[in-house]
Amino acid sequence: MANKRLERFAHNLDWNLLRTFAVVVEEGSITAAASRLLLQQPAVSMALKRWRKPPATG
């Protein structure tokens, strides 16, 4: 049962958002993270906004 939940979690996780979040934490700022990720700052901010939204259940 727990294994199935873990598989569902991994399947539903947006790995790009996880990476973006990790880089923001490592860099200490959204601007520095955007530079490292070769993105613009608004794109990183939008990604963080999506990260905060709970995943759809189903």
C-alpha positions, 0 to 999 in steps of 0.5 A: 500500500505505501509503495503504491502511494510512493509510486503515485507521488513520484509519478505526479511530481513535477521534477522541473519544479523540484529542481527549480526550488532546489536551485533557489534554495542553493543560490539564496535568491530567485534572481541568482537561481534564474541566472543559473537555470538560464531563465528569466526571473519571472519564469522562476517566480511562476514556477515557485507559485506552481510549486506552492499549489497542491497537486491534483488528487485523483 
